[in-house]
């Protein structure tokens, strides 16, 4: 099977690959080519940055703690369940 | 793996073994250990405190009833995520509140290609997000927008996004939790990331 020359990577192929593999520790030939492409393509670099920022915002959005009422309800339900068994 | 991590796993295996044997104290300790994890995951998926609390309750009941079926081949946390994920999906089916969600088939496709069809000028990207994220306070308005955007995602993509990008689980573990292939996880994740980026871009351009 013929492999596509990596030097001719297109931006949409880079976008797809980056979107799938962001944050993954990859060291394949394709990955190295993608990095090379990113170094010379401001458009793709910008897309990557905006993707990272989107993920960052969701990752750092605070999650409320469980309320005392919900915790008590859970524990009460748990005791009841254990007693029934 | 550090000694502490190994000890934690051993302690957990011991707790699970005891709970399976009917030790109620061990089961209660497991619940206390994972209560916040389950609630937090359910909240991140449902974006609603009441639904998250209900999902937590359902998950603990399921764990109690199905603990005998846990064979220890996977990590306990992976098994737990499988249960809470199923409960999130069940809740979604029951409530049918996310009417704005579109089907997974119609959602992705050529989405990521269209992302690149602009002229590539800075105004097409997240220009207003170019400030350092660490310096940006996730204010109430932005938070609401983040909630609204993620709720528009099909549940399958939303769960993958939360597992991978918010909880930091690997693609392999997400695949085990969802009982799908790794390429399926990556495909859903790609669609979710692209969709959310676009939603955020629209918000920032308003």
HADDOCK unambig.tbl for C-alpha pairs under 7 A between the chains (distance, minus, plus):
assign (segid A and resid 12 and name CA) (segid B and resid 113 and name CA) 5.47 0.50 0.50
assign (segid A and resid 12 and name CA) (segid B and resid 116 and name CA) 6.51 0.50 0.50
assign (segid A and resid 15 and name CA) (segid B and resid 112 and name CA) 7.00 0.50 0.50
assign (segid A and resid 16 and name CA) (segid B and resid 112 and name CA) 6.59 0.50 0.50
assign (segid A and resid 19 and name CA) (segid B and resid 190 and name CA) 4.90 0.50 0.50
assign (segid A and resid 19 and name CA) (segid B and resid 193 and name CA) 6.84 0.50 0.50
assign (segid A and resid 20 and name CA) (segid B and resid 186 and name CA) 5.20 0.50 0.50
assign (segid A and resid 20 and name CA) (segid B and resid 187 and name CA) 6.66 0.50 0.50
assign (segid A and resid 20 and name CA) (segid B and resid 189 and name CA) 6.50 0.50 0.50
assign (segid A and resid 20 and name CA) (segid B and resid 190 and name CA) 4.96 0.50 0.50
assign (segid A and resid 43 and name CA) (segid B and resid 120 and name CA) 5.45 0.50 0.50
assign (segid A and resid 46 and name CA) (segid B and resid 125 and name CA) 6.86 0.50 0.50
assign (segid A and resid 47 and name CA) (segid B and resid 125 and name CA) 6.69 0.50 0.50
assign (segid A and resid 50 and name CA) (segid B and resid 125 and name CA) 6.99 0.50 0.50
assign (segid A and resid 50 and name CA) (segid B and resid 126 and name CA) 5.62 0.50 0.50
assign (segid A and resid 50 and name CA) (segid B and resid 197 and name CA) 6.96 0.50 0.50
assign (segid A and resid 51 and name CA) (segid B and resid 193 and name CA) 6.96 0.50 0.50
assign (segid A and resid 51 and name CA) (segid B and resid 197 and name CA) 6.06 0.50 0.50
assign (segid A and resid 53 and name CA) (segid B and resid 133 and name CA) 6.57 0.50 0.50
assign (segid A and resid 54 and name CA) (segid B and resid 197 and name CA) 5.70 0.50 0.50
assign (segid A and resid 55 and name CA) (segid B and resid 165 and name CA) 6.41 0.50 0.50
assign (segid A and resid 58 and name CA) (segid B and resid 166 and name CA) 6.56 0.50 0.50
assign (segid A and resid 59 and name CA) (segid B and resid 165 and name CA) 6.80 0.50 0.50
assign (segid A and resid 59 and name CA) (segid B and resid 166 and name CA) 4.65 0.50 0.50
assign (segid A and resid 61 and name CA) (segid B and resid 138 and name CA) 6.57 0.50 0.50
assign (segid A and resid 63 and name CA) (segid B and resid 40 and name CA) 6.47 0.50 0.50
assign (segid A and resid 66 and name CA) (segid B and resid 36 and name CA) 6.98 0.50 0.50
assign (segid A and resid 66 and name CA) (segid B and resid 39 and name CA) 6.72 0.50 0.50
assign (segid A and resid 70 and name CA) (segid B and resid 53 and name CA) 6.22 0.50 0.50
assign (segid A and resid 74 and name CA) (segid B and resid 57 and name CA) 5.96 0.50 0.50
